[in-house]
Amino acid sequence: MTPELIKEIKQCILDGNDIKTTATIIFNNSSNVSKEEKERGVENYIQKFYNWHYDNYLNISDKIEGWKRDRKVLMADNNIEDILALGIRDKDSLKVVADMAKFIKETLDKKYYSKQLNTDITSKGEKILGINYIKPDGRDNNSANTKTTPSIPGSSE
């Protein structure tokens, strides 16, 4: 798998193609397909792509999933721009498209577009240092701390 082939796969995925269509497009149009692969046929080449994806060969599966997310973020960006340029006519349709674009941006593009707050309202904005889990045997997960949990009234302990 060459860097040129990876670029071609990326462009096909960003164009909205699935793995089978991507393999077919590259098989028919790419100079990266060898003569031997051409002789084996397109179905064999498609299977090769599926194997690469399944085995995550050279992290291609991870890259494809990332490119699919990138495509959704780009589409959400375009929808947001289109919504801003629209005159509001059909409020119901506009609301659905706006909510969908907002959801995609909030979930897939968290780094730049998120409603996450960095304060915790239960601690009145103070930094929370961590969770101290008490094990059923009365010891917590910190070996230096030997607090015991109180017994439940009426229990056989």
N, C-alpha and C positions, 0 to 999 in steps of 0.2 A: 504494500500500500504506500504510494508516493504522496508527498505533500500536495501535488497537483490533484490527485484523485480525492484526497480529503477535502480540498477546496471545492471540487465539483460536487461531492456528496453534500457538503454544507449548503451550497447554493440551491441544490434541488430540495433539500429539507426546508430551507428558508422560503422557497417558492410554494411550499405547502404539499409537497409530494410525500407519499409513504415509501417504505423501503423497496417494495416491489417496483413501483413506478420509477424511483430513483435508479435502481439497478438497470431497468430497461432503458431509461434515457441515457445513462452513461454507456451502456453496452452499444447502443446505436450511434452515439455522437462523440464519444471520447477517443482520443488517440492513445489513452493509457491502457486500452484493452488489447491484449496480445493477439496474434494471429491464431495461436492454439486455443485461446478462450473463445474467439469468434467461431472456430470450427466446432467447439463443444456446444455452442448455442446459447440463446438467451436464458432458457430455463435453468441451465447449469450456473450461469452467472448470477441469476436471481438467488439461487440456493446458496451460492458463495456469500452473497451479501447477508442473507439470513443467518448463516453460520457465524459470520463476523459479528453480527449484532448479538446473537445468542451467547457467544463466547466472550463478548466484550473485547474483541481483538483490538489491541492498541487503544483501548478505552473508547472505541467507536460508539458503543451503545450509550455511554455517558455523554459523549459529545453530541450525539443525535438528540438525546433528551434535552440537553442544554440549548441546542439550536431550535428545537420545538418551542421551548419556553421563550426564547428570544423572539421567535416569530409571533407568539401570542402577545408579548409586550409591545412589539412594533405595531401590531394590529390594534391594540388598545390605545396606543398613542395616536394612531391615525383616527380612530373613532372619536377620541376626545377632541382632536382638532376639528373634525367634521361637525361635532355637536356644537362647538363654540361658534362655528361659521353658519350654522343653521338658524333660520327663523323658526321659532317654536310654533309648530302647526299641530302635530299629533303628540300631545303630551305623554300619552301612555307608551307609545313606541319609543319616544325619546328617553323616557325614564328607564325602560328596559335596557336600551343600548348604553346609556350612561352608567347604570348600576353594574352592568356586565364589565364595561371597560374599567370602572373603578375597582371592582373586585379583582380583576386580573392584575392591575397595577399594584394593589395592596398585597396580594399574595405572591406574585412572581417577581415583582420589582421592589421588594421590601427595603432594600438599601437606600433607594431614593424616594420612595413614595409609600409611607407607612403611617398609620395612626397610633403606633405603639408609644406608650408613655414609659419613661424611665423611672418613674416614682411608683411606690406602692401605697395605695390609699389605706391599707390596713395598718401600716406602721407610721402613719402620719408623715409620709415623705422621707422617713429615715432609711438609711441603707440596711438591707436585710443581710445578715452575715451567713446564713445557711440554715439548713434543717438538721435537727438533731433527732434522729429516729431512735425510739426506744424499742429494743428487741423484746420479744415475749418473755425472755428469761430475766428481765429486769435490768439488763445492762444496755447502755446505748452503744452507738457505733463508734464512739470515741473511747478507747481503752483506758484513758486516764480518768474518765468520768465514771463513777460507779453508782450513779443514782439508781434507785429502784422505783418501780411503779407501785403506787398504793394498791393494796388488794381491794377487791370489790366486796362490799358488805354482803354477807350471806353466802359467799363462795366457800368452797371446801379447802382453800389454800391456807 
